[in-house]
């Protein structure tokens, strides 16, 4: 296994948060769980028929049960579960979540592609209480690129351009998705600085932080 975020005594838990229908064995989230030390999945249950409040409650339990700081790695509808968790729980900045990688958040406000996404709207529009990166693809069928960038603006997130790789899921054939791991390491550095008391905060507006 690869150690991404430091020694075992200092390492936060990398908690993956899948989206609608969960992430299968060839999804990069599943590969990370197998390959990276200290990486586990939040079991939100009801993967095929998600309910917003139930997902938020399950995510809250997973975060609290970690017993250590957490970095969230969310995909698709899981990104909105993270945003709603932050809105409902209103945690202190960087405690217990040190950061979040929010990959391919779908449209939930304007004609979502799947009706099961709609109950997660309207999108929370407050900045997240932890450093975060929104990652988007130019040809994601679930959201237009400029709308994903708008989500980053709402959430006070930095913005990363993943290229044209669909919904950044198993069908994208990304394997271990090394660009995502690069972004995770960046979050890990921010999280380490935050845990040590450095004045780390989200930028005043989103920008393309990195691209493939």
PyMOL commands that place a pseudoatom at each C-alpha (Angstrom):
pseudoatom trace, name=CA, resn=UNK, resi=1, chain=A, elem=C, hetatm=0, pos=[0.000, 0.000, 0.000]
pseudoatom trace, name=CA, resn=UNK, resi=2, chain=A, elem=C, hetatm=0, pos=[1.090, 3.580, -0.647]
pseudoatom trace, name=CA, resn=UNK, resi=3, chain=A, elem=C, hetatm=0, pos=[1.347, 6.088, 2.197]
pseudoatom trace, name=CA, resn=UNK, resi=4, chain=A, elem=C, hetatm=0, pos=[0.011, 9.357, 0.767]
pseudoatom trace, name=CA, resn=UNK, resi=5, chain=A, elem=C, hetatm=0, pos=[-0.312, 11.621, 3.788]
pseudoatom trace, name=CA, resn=UNK, resi=6, chain=A, elem=C, hetatm=0, pos=[2.416, 10.978, 6.337]
pseudoatom trace, name=CA, resn=UNK, resi=7, chain=A, elem=C, hetatm=0, pos=[3.283, 8.641, 9.182]
pseudoatom trace, name=CA, resn=UNK, resi=8, chain=A, elem=C, hetatm=0, pos=[0.607, 6.424, 10.793]
pseudoatom trace, name=CA, resn=UNK, resi=9, chain=A, elem=C, hetatm=0, pos=[0.573, 8.552, 13.956]
pseudoatom trace, name=CA, resn=UNK, resi=10, chain=A, elem=C, hetatm=0, pos=[-0.113, 11.753, 11.989]
pseudoatom trace, name=CA, resn=UNK, resi=11, chain=A, elem=C, hetatm=0, pos=[-2.087, 10.506, 9.014]
pseudoatom trace, name=CA, resn=UNK, resi=12, chain=A, elem=C, hetatm=0, pos=[-5.720, 11.612, 8.673]
pseudoatom trace, name=CA, resn=UNK, resi=13, chain=A, elem=C, hetatm=0, pos=[-8.304, 9.122, 7.488]
pseudoatom trace, name=CA, resn=UNK, resi=14, chain=A, elem=C, hetatm=0, pos=[-9.017, 9.392, 3.770]
pseudoatom trace, name=CA, resn=UNK, resi=15, chain=A, elem=C, hetatm=0, pos=[-12.773, 8.845, 3.656]
pseudoatom trace, name=CA, resn=UNK, resi=16, chain=A, elem=C, hetatm=0, pos=[-14.287, 8.210, 0.233]
pseudoatom trace, name=CA, resn=UNK, resi=17, chain=A, elem=C, hetatm=0, pos=[-17.872, 9.313, -0.360]
pseudoatom trace, name=CA, resn=UNK, resi=18, chain=A, elem=C, hetatm=0, pos=[-19.332, 7.683, -3.501]
pseudoatom trace, name=CA, resn=UNK, resi=19, chain=A, elem=C, hetatm=0, pos=[-22.324, 8.954, -5.408]
pseudoatom trace, name=CA, resn=UNK, resi=20, chain=A, elem=C, hetatm=0, pos=[-25.471, 7.474, -6.882]
pseudoatom trace, name=CA, resn=UNK, resi=21, chain=A, elem=C, hetatm=0, pos=[-25.313, 3.659, -7.237]
pseudoatom trace, name=CA, resn=UNK, resi=22, chain=A, elem=C, hetatm=0, pos=[-22.018, 3.492, -5.291]
pseudoatom trace, name=CA, resn=UNK, resi=23, chain=A, elem=C, hetatm=0, pos=[-18.566, 2.984, -6.844]
pseudoatom trace, name=CA, resn=UNK, resi=24, chain=A, elem=C, hetatm=0, pos=[-17.757, -0.410, -8.367]
pseudoatom trace, name=CA, resn=UNK, resi=25, chain=A, elem=C, hetatm=0, pos=[-14.448, -2.308, -8.199]
pseudoatom trace, name=CA, resn=UNK, resi=26, chain=A, elem=C, hetatm=0, pos=[-12.859, -0.530, -11.188]
pseudoatom trace, name=CA, resn=UNK, resi=27, chain=A, elem=C, hetatm=0, pos=[-13.773, 2.965, -9.997]
pseudoatom trace, name=CA, resn=UNK, resi=28, chain=A, elem=C, hetatm=0, pos=[-10.760, 5.009, -8.901]
pseudoatom trace, name=CA, resn=UNK, resi=29, chain=A, elem=C, hetatm=0, pos=[-12.286, 5.418, -5.419]
pseudoatom trace, name=CA, resn=UNK, resi=30, chain=A, elem=C, hetatm=0, pos=[-12.339, 1.641, -4.973]
pseudoatom trace, name=CA, resn=UNK, resi=31, chain=A, elem=C, hetatm=0, pos=[-8.767, 1.382, -6.278]
pseudoatom trace, name=CA, resn=UNK, resi=32, chain=A, elem=C, hetatm=0, pos=[-7.620, 4.036, -3.818]
pseudoatom trace, name=CA, resn=UNK, resi=33, chain=A, elem=C, hetatm=0, pos=[-9.262, 2.147, -0.966]
pseudoatom trace, name=CA, resn=UNK, resi=34, chain=A, elem=C, hetatm=0, pos=[-7.276, -0.941, -1.939]
pseudoatom trace, name=CA, resn=UNK, resi=35, chain=A, elem=C, hetatm=0, pos=[-3.984, 0.799, -2.682]
pseudoatom trace, name=CA, resn=UNK, resi=36, chain=A, elem=C, hetatm=0, pos=[-3.688, 3.702, -0.235]
pseudoatom trace, name=CA, resn=UNK, resi=37, chain=A, elem=C, hetatm=0, pos=[-3.031, 3.312, 3.469]
pseudoatom trace, name=CA, resn=UNK, resi=38, chain=A, elem=C, hetatm=0, pos=[-5.651, 4.831, 5.737]
pseudoatom trace, name=CA, resn=UNK, resi=39, chain=A, elem=C, hetatm=0, pos=[-8.336, 4.995, 3.047]
pseudoatom trace, name=CA, resn=UNK, resi=40, chain=A, elem=C, hetatm=0, pos=[-11.860, 3.728, 3.720]
pseudoatom trace, name=CA, resn=UNK, resi=41, chain=A, elem=C, hetatm=0, pos=[-15.383, 4.189, 2.389]
pseudoatom trace, name=CA, resn=UNK, resi=42, chain=A, elem=C, hetatm=0, pos=[-18.289, 5.950, 4.071]
pseudoatom trace, name=CA, resn=UNK, resi=43, chain=A, elem=C, hetatm=0, pos=[-21.239, 3.568, 3.806]
pseudoatom trace, name=CA, resn=UNK, resi=44, chain=A, elem=C, hetatm=0, pos=[-24.179, 5.855, 3.091]
pseudoatom trace, name=CA, resn=UNK, resi=45, chain=A, elem=C, hetatm=0, pos=[-26.525, 2.939, 2.272]
pseudoatom trace, name=CA, resn=UNK, resi=46, chain=A, elem=C, hetatm=0, pos=[-29.537, 3.315, -0.039]
pseudoatom trace, name=CA, resn=UNK, resi=47, chain=A, elem=C, hetatm=0, pos=[-27.105, 3.872, -2.895]
pseudoatom trace, name=CA, resn=UNK, resi=48, chain=A, elem=C, hetatm=0, pos=[-29.752, 3.406, -5.596]
pseudoatom trace, name=CA, resn=UNK, resi=49, chain=A, elem=C, hetatm=0, pos=[-32.448, 5.472, -3.864]
pseudoatom trace, name=CA, resn=UNK, resi=50, chain=A, elem=C, hetatm=0, pos=[-30.590, 8.190, -1.972]
pseudoatom trace, name=CA, resn=UNK, resi=51, chain=A, elem=C, hetatm=0, pos=[-32.274, 10.412, 0.580]
pseudoatom trace, name=CA, resn=UNK, resi=52, chain=A, elem=C, hetatm=0, pos=[-30.459, 13.605, 1.416]
pseudoatom trace, name=CA, resn=UNK, resi=53, chain=A, elem=C, hetatm=0, pos=[-30.902, 13.671, 5.188]
pseudoatom trace, name=CA, resn=UNK, resi=54, chain=A, elem=C, hetatm=0, pos=[-30.187, 9.957, 5.538]
pseudoatom trace, name=CA, resn=UNK, resi=55, chain=A, elem=C, hetatm=0, pos=[-26.969, 10.321, 3.564]
pseudoatom trace, name=CA, resn=UNK, resi=56, chain=A, elem=C, hetatm=0, pos=[-25.916, 13.333, 5.642]
pseudoatom trace, name=CA, resn=UNK, resi=57, chain=A, elem=C, hetatm=0, pos=[-26.555, 11.406, 8.862]
pseudoatom trace, name=CA, resn=UNK, resi=58, chain=A, elem=C, hetatm=0, pos=[-24.546, 8.403, 7.641]
pseudoatom trace, name=CA, resn=UNK, resi=59, chain=A, elem=C, hetatm=0, pos=[-21.697, 10.661, 6.561]
pseudoatom trace, name=CA, resn=UNK, resi=60, chain=A, elem=C, hetatm=0, pos=[-21.746, 12.388, 9.936]
pseudoatom trace, name=CA, resn=UNK, resi=61, chain=A, elem=C, hetatm=0, pos=[-21.479, 9.031, 11.706]
pseudoatom trace, name=CA, resn=UNK, resi=62, chain=A, elem=C, hetatm=0, pos=[-18.562, 7.977, 9.510]
pseudoatom trace, name=CA, resn=UNK, resi=63, chain=A, elem=C, hetatm=0, pos=[-16.719, 11.230, 10.213]
pseudoatom trace, name=CA, resn=UNK, resi=64, chain=A, elem=C, hetatm=0, pos=[-17.350, 11.051, 13.979]
pseudoatom trace, name=CA, resn=UNK, resi=65, chain=A, elem=C, hetatm=0, pos=[-16.438, 7.356, 14.153]
pseudoatom trace, name=CA, resn=UNK, resi=66, chain=A, elem=C, hetatm=0, pos=[-13.071, 8.008, 12.500]
pseudoatom trace, name=CA, resn=UNK, resi=67, chain=A, elem=C, hetatm=0, pos=[-11.598, 9.151, 15.792]
pseudoatom trace, name=CA, resn=UNK, resi=68, chain=A, elem=C, hetatm=0, pos=[-9.056, 11.321, 13.974]
pseudoatom trace, name=CA, resn=UNK, resi=69, chain=A, elem=C, hetatm=0, pos=[-8.995, 14.125, 11.400]
pseudoatom trace, name=CA, resn=UNK, resi=70, chain=A, elem=C, hetatm=0, pos=[-10.535, 13.284, 8.042]
pseudoatom trace, name=CA, resn=UNK, resi=71, chain=A, elem=C, hetatm=0, pos=[-9.948, 14.199, 4.415]
pseudoatom trace, name=CA, resn=UNK, resi=72, chain=A, elem=C, hetatm=0, pos=[-13.072, 13.575, 2.339]
pseudoatom trace, name=CA, resn=UNK, resi=73, chain=A, elem=C, hetatm=0, pos=[-12.797, 12.269, -1.226]
pseudoatom trace, name=CA, resn=UNK, resi=74, chain=A, elem=C, hetatm=0, pos=[-16.259, 12.577, -2.746]
pseudoatom trace, name=CA, resn=UNK, resi=75, chain=A, elem=C, hetatm=0, pos=[-17.514, 11.679, -6.201]
pseudoatom trace, name=CA, resn=UNK, resi=76, chain=A, elem=C, hetatm=0, pos=[-20.665, 12.821, -7.996]
pseudoatom trace, name=CA, resn=UNK, resi=77, chain=A, elem=C, hetatm=0, pos=[-23.680, 13.040, -5.669]
pseudoatom trace, name=CA, resn=UNK, resi=78, chain=A, elem=C, hetatm=0, pos=[-21.333, 12.379, -2.758]
pseudoatom trace, name=CA, resn=UNK, resi=79, chain=A, elem=C, hetatm=0, pos=[-20.055, 15.939, -3.271]
pseudoatom trace, name=CA, resn=UNK, resi=80, chain=A, elem=C, hetatm=0, pos=[-23.501, 17.306, -2.512]
pseudoatom trace, name=CA, resn=UNK, resi=81, chain=A, elem=C, hetatm=0, pos=[-23.745, 15.061, 0.549]
pseudoatom trace, name=CA, resn=UNK, resi=82, chain=A, elem=C, hetatm=0, pos=[-20.533, 16.690, 1.781]
pseudoatom trace, name=CA, resn=UNK, resi=83, chain=A, elem=C, hetatm=0, pos=[-21.873, 20.198, 1.097]
pseudoatom trace, name=CA, resn=UNK, resi=84, chain=A, elem=C, hetatm=0, pos=[-25.112, 19.422, 2.919]
pseudoatom trace, name=CA, resn=UNK, resi=85, chain=A, elem=C, hetatm=0, pos=[-23.210, 17.869, 5.831]
pseudoatom trace, name=CA, resn=UNK, resi=86, chain=A, elem=C, hetatm=0, pos=[-21.227, 21.095, 6.197]
pseudoatom trace, name=CA, resn=UNK, resi=87, chain=A, elem=C, hetatm=0, pos=[-24.401, 23.192, 5.979]
pseudoatom trace, name=CA, resn=UNK, resi=88, chain=A, elem=C, hetatm=0, pos=[-26.295, 21.121, 8.551]
pseudoatom trace, name=CA, resn=UNK, resi=89, chain=A, elem=C, hetatm=0, pos=[-23.516, 20.328, 11.028]
pseudoatom trace, name=CA, resn=UNK, resi=90, chain=A, elem=C, hetatm=0, pos=[-21.682, 23.671, 10.756]
pseudoatom trace, name=CA, resn=UNK, resi=91, chain=A, elem=C, hetatm=0, pos=[-18.367, 22.317, 12.068]
pseudoatom trace, name=CA, resn=UNK, resi=92, chain=A, elem=C, hetatm=0, pos=[-15.449, 24.505, 13.069]
pseudoatom trace, name=CA, resn=UNK, resi=93, chain=A, elem=C, hetatm=0, pos=[-13.034, 25.334, 10.268]
pseudoatom trace, name=CA, resn=UNK, resi=94, chain=A, elem=C, hetatm=0, pos=[-10.798, 22.317, 9.682]
pseudoatom trace, name=CA, resn=UNK, resi=95, chain=A, elem=C, hetatm=0, pos=[-12.218, 20.279, 12.575]
pseudoatom trace, name=CA, resn=UNK, resi=96, chain=A, elem=C, hetatm=0, pos=[-12.820, 17.376, 12.144]
pseudoatom trace, name=CA, resn=UNK, resi=97, chain=A, elem=C, hetatm=0, pos=[-12.524, 17.646, 8.335]
pseudoatom trace, name=CA, resn=UNK, resi=98, chain=A, elem=C, hetatm=0, pos=[-9.134, 18.902, 7.151]
pseudoatom trace, name=CA, resn=UNK, resi=99, chain=A, elem=C, hetatm=0, pos=[-10.108, 19.084, 3.488]
pseudoatom trace, name=CA, resn=UNK, resi=100, chain=A, elem=C, hetatm=0, pos=[-12.244, 17.677, 0.692]
pseudoatom trace, name=CA, resn=UNK, resi=101, chain=A, elem=C, hetatm=0, pos=[-11.630, 16.582, -2.877]
pseudoatom trace, name=CA, resn=UNK, resi=102, chain=A, elem=C, hetatm=0, pos=[-14.971, 17.045, -4.662]
pseudoatom trace, name=CA, resn=UNK, resi=103, chain=A, elem=C, hetatm=0, pos=[-14.914, 15.217, -7.973]
pseudoatom trace, name=CA, resn=UNK, resi=104, chain=A, elem=C, hetatm=0, pos=[-17.539, 15.611, -10.717]
pseudoatom trace, name=CA, resn=UNK, resi=105, chain=A, elem=C, hetatm=0, pos=[-20.394, 17.091, -8.679]
pseudoatom trace, name=CA, resn=UNK, resi=106, chain=A, elem=C, hetatm=0, pos=[-23.562, 16.721, -10.786]
pseudoatom trace, name=CA, resn=UNK, resi=107, chain=A, elem=C, hetatm=0, pos=[-26.197, 19.310, -11.562]
pseudoatom trace, name=CA, resn=UNK, resi=108, chain=A, elem=C, hetatm=0, pos=[-28.994, 19.110, -8.982]
pseudoatom trace, name=CA, resn=UNK, resi=109, chain=A, elem=C, hetatm=0, pos=[-30.665, 22.498, -9.437]
pseudoatom trace, name=CA, resn=UNK, resi=110, chain=A, elem=C, hetatm=0, pos=[-31.436, 22.908, -13.156]
pseudoatom trace, name=CA, resn=UNK, resi=111, chain=A, elem=C, hetatm=0, pos=[-32.898, 19.860, -14.937]
pseudoatom trace, name=CA, resn=UNK, resi=112, chain=A, elem=C, hetatm=0, pos=[-30.699, 17.180, -13.330]
pseudoatom trace, name=CA, resn=UNK, resi=113, chain=A, elem=C, hetatm=0, pos=[-29.906, 14.242, -15.594]
pseudoatom trace, name=CA, resn=UNK, resi=114, chain=A, elem=C, hetatm=0, pos=[-31.355, 11.726, -13.119]
pseudoatom trace, name=CA, resn=UNK, resi=115, chain=A, elem=C, hetatm=0, pos=[-34.497, 12.488, -11.095]
pseudoatom trace, name=CA, resn=UNK, resi=116, chain=A, elem=C, hetatm=0, pos=[-32.886, 10.922, -8.024]
pseudoatom trace, name=CA, resn=UNK, resi=117, chain=A, elem=C, hetatm=0, pos=[-30.454, 13.849, -7.879]
pseudoatom trace, name=CA, resn=UNK, resi=118, chain=A, elem=C, hetatm=0, pos=[-33.139, 16.516, -7.524]
pseudoatom trace, name=CA, resn=UNK, resi=119, chain=A, elem=C, hetatm=0, pos=[-33.842, 16.088, -3.769]
pseudoatom trace, name=CA, resn=UNK, resi=120, chain=A, elem=C, hetatm=0, pos=[-30.268, 17.230, -3.088]
pseudoatom trace, name=CA, resn=UNK, resi=121, chain=A, elem=C, hetatm=0, pos=[-31.118, 20.675, -4.442]
pseudoatom trace, name=CA, resn=UNK, resi=122, chain=A, elem=C, hetatm=0, pos=[-31.053, 23.532, -3.975]
pseudoatom trace, name=CA, resn=UNK, resi=123, chain=A, elem=C, hetatm=0, pos=[-27.283, 23.465, -3.722]
pseudoatom trace, name=CA, resn=UNK, resi=124, chain=A, elem=C, hetatm=0, pos=[-25.900, 24.901, -0.460]
pseudoatom trace, name=CA, resn=UNK, resi=125, chain=A, elem=C, hetatm=0, pos=[-24.191, 28.140, -1.403]
pseudoatom trace, name=CA, resn=UNK, resi=126, chain=A, elem=C, hetatm=0, pos=[-22.053, 28.854, 1.672]
pseudoatom trace, name=CA, resn=UNK, resi=127, chain=A, elem=C, hetatm=0, pos=[-18.269, 28.404, 1.645]
pseudoatom trace, name=CA, resn=UNK, resi=128, chain=A, elem=C, hetatm=0, pos=[-17.207, 25.054, 3.043]
pseudoatom trace, name=CA, resn=UNK, resi=129, chain=A, elem=C, hetatm=0, pos=[-15.494, 25.103, 6.458]
pseudoatom trace, name=CA, resn=UNK, resi=130, chain=A, elem=C, hetatm=0, pos=[-12.363, 23.371, 5.180]
pseudoatom trace, name=CA, resn=UNK, resi=131, chain=A, elem=C, hetatm=0, pos=[-9.979, 23.667, 2.212]
pseudoatom trace, name=CA, resn=UNK, resi=132, chain=A, elem=C, hetatm=0, pos=[-11.438, 21.990, -0.863]
pseudoatom trace, name=CA, resn=UNK, resi=133, chain=A, elem=C, hetatm=0, pos=[-10.866, 21.357, -4.549]
pseudoatom trace, name=CA, resn=UNK, resi=134, chain=A, elem=C, hetatm=0, pos=[-13.677, 20.876, -7.064]
pseudoatom trace, name=CA, resn=UNK, resi=135, chain=A, elem=C, hetatm=0, pos=[-12.588, 18.767, -10.043]
pseudoatom trace, name=CA, resn=UNK, resi=136, chain=A, elem=C, hetatm=0, pos=[-14.568, 18.906, -13.295]
pseudoatom trace, name=CA, resn=UNK, resi=137, chain=A, elem=C, hetatm=0, pos=[-14.466, 17.391, -16.781]
pseudoatom trace, name=CA, resn=UNK, resi=138, chain=A, elem=C, hetatm=0, pos=[-15.338, 19.274, -19.965]
pseudoatom trace, name=CA, resn=UNK, resi=139, chain=A, elem=C, hetatm=0, pos=[-17.588, 16.493, -21.295]
pseudoatom trace, name=CA, resn=UNK, resi=140, chain=A, elem=C, hetatm=0, pos=[-19.275, 15.364, -18.087]
pseudoatom trace, name=CA, resn=UNK, resi=141, chain=A, elem=C, hetatm=0, pos=[-22.861, 14.461, -19.088]
pseudoatom trace, name=CA, resn=UNK, resi=142, chain=A, elem=C, hetatm=0, pos=[-24.110, 15.266, -15.584]
pseudoatom trace, name=CA, resn=UNK, resi=143, chain=A, elem=C, hetatm=0, pos=[-23.086, 18.927, -15.495]
pseudoatom trace, name=CA, resn=UNK, resi=144, chain=A, elem=C, hetatm=0, pos=[-21.835, 21.678, -17.778]
pseudoatom trace, name=CA, resn=UNK, resi=145, chain=A, elem=C, hetatm=0, pos=[-18.260, 22.739, -17.107]
pseudoatom trace, name=CA, resn=UNK, resi=146, chain=A, elem=C, hetatm=0, pos=[-19.174, 26.337, -16.291]
pseudoatom trace, name=CA, resn=UNK, resi=147, chain=A, elem=C, hetatm=0, pos=[-21.820, 25.126, -13.831]
pseudoatom trace, name=CA, resn=UNK, resi=148, chain=A, elem=C, hetatm=0, pos=[-19.220, 23.005, -12.023]
pseudoatom trace, name=CA, resn=UNK, resi=149, chain=A, elem=C, hetatm=0, pos=[-17.021, 26.071, -11.828]
pseudoatom trace, name=CA, resn=UNK, resi=150, chain=A, elem=C, hetatm=0, pos=[-19.955, 27.934, -10.319]
pseudoatom trace, name=CA, resn=UNK, resi=151, chain=A, elem=C, hetatm=0, pos=[-20.246, 25.272, -7.605]
pseudoatom trace, name=CA, resn=UNK, resi=152, chain=A, elem=C, hetatm=0, pos=[-16.595, 25.880, -6.761]
pseudoatom trace, name=CA, resn=UNK, resi=153, chain=A, elem=C, hetatm=0, pos=[-17.409, 29.558, -6.386]
pseudoatom trace, name=CA, resn=UNK, resi=154, chain=A, elem=C, hetatm=0, pos=[-20.330, 28.828, -4.051]
pseudoatom trace, name=CA, resn=UNK, resi=155, chain=A, elem=C, hetatm=0, pos=[-18.246, 26.497, -1.898]
pseudoatom trace, name=CA, resn=UNK, resi=156, chain=A, elem=C, hetatm=0, pos=[-15.095, 28.641, -1.789]
pseudoatom trace, name=CA, resn=UNK, resi=157, chain=A, elem=C, hetatm=0, pos=[-13.205, 25.794, -3.447]
pseudoatom trace, name=CA, resn=UNK, resi=158, chain=A, elem=C, hetatm=0, pos=[-10.227, 25.799, -5.715]
pseudoatom trace, name=CA, resn=UNK, resi=159, chain=A, elem=C, hetatm=0, pos=[-11.003, 24.457, -9.148]
pseudoatom trace, name=CA, resn=UNK, resi=160, chain=A, elem=C, hetatm=0, pos=[-9.163, 21.807, -11.153]
pseudoatom trace, name=CA, resn=UNK, resi=161, chain=A, elem=C, hetatm=0, pos=[-9.634, 20.977, -14.835]
pseudoatom trace, name=CA, resn=UNK, resi=162, chain=A, elem=C, hetatm=0, pos=[-9.490, 17.193, -15.373]
pseudoatom trace, name=CA, resn=UNK, resi=163, chain=A, elem=C, hetatm=0, pos=[-9.663, 17.464, -19.154]
pseudoatom trace, name=CA, resn=UNK, resi=164, chain=A, elem=C, hetatm=0, pos=[-12.321, 15.583, -21.118]
pseudoatom trace, name=CA, resn=UNK, resi=165, chain=A, elem=C, hetatm=0, pos=[-12.837, 12.374, -19.165]
pseudoatom trace, name=CA, resn=UNK, resi=166, chain=A, elem=C, hetatm=0, pos=[-16.608, 12.077, -18.892]
pseudoatom trace, name=CA, resn=UNK, resi=167, chain=A, elem=C, hetatm=0, pos=[-18.049, 11.760, -15.394]
pseudoatom trace, name=CA, resn=UNK, resi=168, chain=A, elem=C, hetatm=0, pos=[-14.612, 10.880, -13.926]
pseudoatom trace, name=CA, resn=UNK, resi=169, chain=A, elem=C, hetatm=0, pos=[-15.906, 7.431, -13.017]
pseudoatom trace, name=CA, resn=UNK, resi=170, chain=A, elem=C, hetatm=0, pos=[-15.205, 3.793, -13.877]
pseudoatom trace, name=CA, resn=UNK, resi=171, chain=A, elem=C, hetatm=0, pos=[-16.313, 4.365, -17.489]
pseudoatom trace, name=CA, resn=UNK, resi=172, chain=A, elem=C, hetatm=0, pos=[-13.573, 6.992, -17.792]
pseudoatom trace, name=CA, resn=UNK, resi=173, chain=A, elem=C, hetatm=0, pos=[-10.946, 4.199, -17.521]
pseudoatom trace, name=CA, resn=UNK, resi=174, chain=A, elem=C, hetatm=0, pos=[-8.713, 6.239, -15.238]
pseudoatom trace, name=CA, resn=UNK, resi=175, chain=A, elem=C, hetatm=0, pos=[-7.254, 3.351, -13.276]
pseudoatom trace, name=CA, resn=UNK, resi=176, chain=A, elem=C, hetatm=0, pos=[-5.722, 4.720, -10.065]
pseudoatom trace, name=CA, resn=UNK, resi=177, chain=A, elem=C, hetatm=0, pos=[-6.249, 8.271, -11.428]
pseudoatom trace, name=CA, resn=UNK, resi=178, chain=A, elem=C, hetatm=0, pos=[-2.846, 9.770, -10.721]
pseudoatom trace, name=CA, resn=UNK, resi=179, chain=A, elem=C, hetatm=0, pos=[-4.008, 13.362, -11.296]
pseudoatom trace, name=CA, resn=UNK, resi=180, chain=A, elem=C, hetatm=0, pos=[-6.538, 12.864, -8.497]
pseudoatom trace, name=CA, resn=UNK, resi=181, chain=A, elem=C, hetatm=0, pos=[-3.818, 11.469, -6.233]
pseudoatom trace, name=CA, resn=UNK, resi=182, chain=A, elem=C, hetatm=0, pos=[-1.725, 14.548, -6.995]
pseudoatom trace, name=CA, resn=UNK, resi=183, chain=A, elem=C, hetatm=0, pos=[-4.624, 16.743, -5.848]
pseudoatom trace, name=CA, resn=UNK, resi=184, chain=A, elem=C, hetatm=0, pos=[-5.072, 14.560, -2.761]
pseudoatom trace, name=CA, resn=UNK, resi=185, chain=A, elem=C, hetatm=0, pos=[-1.436, 15.128, -1.816]
pseudoatom trace, name=CA, resn=UNK, resi=186, chain=A, elem=C, hetatm=0, pos=[-2.008, 18.867, -2.199]
pseudoatom trace, name=CA, resn=UNK, resi=187, chain=A, elem=C, hetatm=0, pos=[-4.971, 18.652, 0.164]
pseudoatom trace, name=CA, resn=UNK, resi=188, chain=A, elem=C, hetatm=0, pos=[-2.841, 16.616, 2.548]
pseudoatom trace, name=CA, resn=UNK, resi=189, chain=A, elem=C, hetatm=0, pos=[-0.258, 19.405, 2.694]
pseudoatom trace, name=CA, resn=UNK, resi=190, chain=A, elem=C, hetatm=0, pos=[-2.964, 21.975, 3.388]
pseudoatom trace, name=CA, resn=UNK, resi=191, chain=A, elem=C, hetatm=0, pos=[-4.445, 19.697, 6.035]
pseudoatom trace, name=CA, resn=UNK, resi=192, chain=A, elem=C, hetatm=0, pos=[-1.071, 19.246, 7.734]
pseudoatom trace, name=CA, resn=UNK, resi=193, chain=A, elem=C, hetatm=0, pos=[-0.545, 22.996, 7.823]
pseudoatom trace, name=CA, resn=UNK, resi=194, chain=A, elem=C, hetatm=0, pos=[-4.060, 23.513, 9.151]
pseudoatom trace, name=CA, resn=UNK, resi=195, chain=A, elem=C, hetatm=0, pos=[-3.537, 20.923, 11.906]
pseudoatom trace, name=CA, resn=UNK, resi=196, chain=A, elem=C, hetatm=0, pos=[-0.342, 22.724, 12.893]
pseudoatom trace, name=CA, resn=UNK, resi=197, chain=A, elem=C, hetatm=0, pos=[-2.182, 26.020, 13.256]
pseudoatom trace, name=CA, resn=UNK, resi=198, chain=A, elem=C, hetatm=0, pos=[-1.161, 27.728, 10.032]
pseudoatom trace, name=CA, resn=UNK, resi=199, chain=A, elem=C, hetatm=0, pos=[-3.644, 30.332, 8.703]
pseudoatom trace, name=CA, resn=UNK, resi=200, chain=A, elem=C, hetatm=0, pos=[-4.954, 28.245, 5.805]
pseudoatom trace, name=CA, resn=UNK, resi=201, chain=A, elem=C, hetatm=0, pos=[-8.264, 29.225, 4.242]
pseudoatom trace, name=CA, resn=UNK, resi=202, chain=A, elem=C, hetatm=0, pos=[-10.150, 28.982, 0.964]
pseudoatom trace, name=CA, resn=UNK, resi=203, chain=A, elem=C, hetatm=0, pos=[-9.328, 31.492, -1.773]
pseudoatom trace, name=CA, resn=UNK, resi=204, chain=A, elem=C, hetatm=0, pos=[-11.667, 34.463, -2.287]
pseudoatom trace, name=CA, resn=UNK, resi=205, chain=A, elem=C, hetatm=0, pos=[-12.874, 33.083, -5.618]
pseudoatom trace, name=CA, resn=UNK, resi=206, chain=A, elem=C, hetatm=0, pos=[-12.311, 29.880, -7.594]
pseudoatom trace, name=CA, resn=UNK, resi=207, chain=A, elem=C, hetatm=0, pos=[-9.663, 29.522, -10.214]
pseudoatom trace, name=CA, resn=UNK, resi=208, chain=A, elem=C, hetatm=0, pos=[-8.228, 26.693, -12.240]
pseudoatom trace, name=CA, resn=UNK, resi=209, chain=A, elem=C, hetatm=0, pos=[-5.656, 25.462, -9.787]
pseudoatom trace, name=CA, resn=UNK, resi=210, chain=A, elem=C, hetatm=0, pos=[-4.230, 22.709, -11.966]
pseudoatom trace, name=CA, resn=UNK, resi=211, chain=A, elem=C, hetatm=0, pos=[-5.050, 20.886, -15.159]
pseudoatom trace, name=CA, resn=UNK, resi=212, chain=A, elem=C, hetatm=0, pos=[-4.108, 17.545, -16.665]
for i in range(1, 212): cmd.bond("trace and resi %d" % i, "trace and resi %d" % (i + 1))
show_as sticks, trace
zoom trace
